[in-house]
Amino acid sequence: MDKKNMHPESLMMSYGYKPELSEGAIKCPIFQTSTFVFQTAEEGKAFFEVAYGHREQKPNEQLGLIYSRLNNPDLEILEDRLGLWDKAEACAVFESGMSAITTVLLAFLRPGDLLVHSSPVYGGTDHFINQVLTEFGIHVLGFSAIDNEQTIIEKIEASGKAKRLKLMYIETPANPTNALIDIQMCRKIADRYSDADKAVYLACDNTFLGPVFQHPIKQGADLVLYSATKYIGGHSDVIAGACLGNKELIGAVKALRTFLGNMAGPWTGWLLLRSLETLKIRMETQANNATQVADYLANHPKVEKVYYLGFLKDGTTQKAVYEQQCLSPGAMVSFDIKGGETEAFAFLNHLKLIKLAVSLGSTESLAEHPATMTHVDMDPEEMKQLKITEKLIRLSVGVENPDDLMSDIQQALDFV
Ligand SMILES: *Cc1c(COP(=O)(O)O)cnc(C)c1O
């Protein structure tokens, strides 16, 4: 039986780790070390030649480690395991989701280039694209889930920068309304503007559903990004990020990571290795709990509307996109409470089991108020258009007993 054919969840405890290299320890130790000893000067020379791309690795050549900014066993094993879920050739792990995202943007964009991105995107990403990249002379153009292929192409043409389109960046499902962006459609647009001299790459932030419930590479994305702080880490105790893709693109990303020095440390790598062992069971339990919570909310008289991927209506474009690219509705549920900020805050202030905090994807359930918290920096007009209003509450459903979650929601709604 070839290990490569096994399911990722079967390989998360062992893949890429050789106990015989670590005194037989069943678990990968934390390699808390900054540098690695070369056996000979010739060996050190050879490692550097390959690491800096001065020559290719020879077929049977065993390469050793150099320095923890370039490579470290905890990170390399983590990268190999993380790649299995998305069937990616290569992976680079970062000290945060933001460092993975910003490194990718800096690796592939140059002054004068055009970046086309979906909107809304994560607040930090939005800030970097619109406030930082623009200062470096990069042109940016947003579109939303309401746009179709034709209207996006029209926007690109109208920008006058179509020839300089270099990167499409999408986040789907979008936060906090769960609006979906069609990954295959974006692939088509990227291909339309690619030619022999210039490839247009498609990058997808897959934090909300992946890596268990959505595989953007299979849908045509070149690069997949994660805030590993969320589902991958899953315990609200670590900040980390990752980028996946083919060897060539990840090579370029890792080259920049080496010089920015924003790789994750060994302790973070070790925590994520532990988290990956339970990734699938956590995400499945969370998704099951979310179905029950969403149903409960939809039937509650104090709730106006529930934004949940399991409630998309047959025959709609969003439902078709869902069926094409999502394997589960996931565990993010947002809802409009009847009323406004006062009612929303009364609910949030009376939760007992569910914690009032931003972030998501953890074992414990979290609730927050996007309009005054995660999305407060957004343009008010755009916020209105995207239905991020004072009555909207976002829930990240955890692994607790679903009956306890529903009773907590019920008792908090009683105070509204
Ligand atoms: C949290 C988050 C990020 C940023 O990740 P950090 O690990 O906090 O740097 C990026 N994208 C999405 C969708 C997120 O939820």
Ligand as a Chemical Component Dictionary entry (heavy atoms), coordinates in Angstrom:
data_LIG
# 
_chem_comp.id                   LIG 
_chem_comp.type                 NON-POLYMER 
_chem_comp.pdbx_formal_charge   0 
_chem_comp.three_letter_code    LIG 
# 
loop_
_chem_comp_atom.comp_id 
_chem_comp_atom.atom_id 
_chem_comp_atom.alt_atom_id 
_chem_comp_atom.type_symbol 
_chem_comp_atom.charge 
_chem_comp_atom.model_Cartn_x 
_chem_comp_atom.model_Cartn_y 
_chem_comp_atom.model_Cartn_z 
_chem_comp_atom.pdbx_ordinal 
LIG C1 C1 C 0 -7.488 35.706 10.425 1  
LIG C2 C2 C 0 -7.470 35.757 8.958  2  
LIG C3 C3 C 0 -6.345 36.223 8.253  3  
LIG C4 C4 C 0 -5.100 36.745 8.960  4  
LIG O1 O1 O 0 -4.424 35.735 9.622  5  
LIG P1 P1 P 0 -3.509 35.980 10.936 6  
LIG O2 O2 O 0 -3.069 34.592 11.268 7  
LIG O3 O3 O 0 -4.344 36.640 11.967 8  
LIG O4 O4 O 0 -2.376 36.847 10.496 9  
LIG C5 C5 C 0 -6.398 36.208 6.876  10 
LIG N1 N1 N 0 -7.494 35.782 6.210  11 
LIG C6 C6 C 0 -8.585 35.343 6.845  12 
LIG C7 C7 C 0 -9.767 34.888 6.061  13 
LIG C8 C8 C 0 -8.621 35.317 8.239  14 
LIG O5 O5 O 0 -9.715 34.902 8.864  15 
# 
loop_
_chem_comp_bond.comp_id 
_chem_comp_bond.atom_id_1 
_chem_comp_bond.atom_id_2 
_chem_comp_bond.value_order 
_chem_comp_bond.pdbx_ordinal 
LIG C1 C2 SING 1  
LIG C2 C3 SING 2  
LIG C2 C8 DOUB 3  
LIG C3 C4 SING 4  
LIG C3 C5 DOUB 5  
LIG C4 O1 SING 6  
LIG O1 P1 SING 7  
LIG P1 O2 DOUB 8  
LIG P1 O3 SING 9  
LIG P1 O4 SING 10 
LIG C5 N1 SING 11 
LIG N1 C6 DOUB 12 
LIG C6 C7 SING 13 
LIG C6 C8 SING 14 
LIG C8 O5 SING 15 
# 
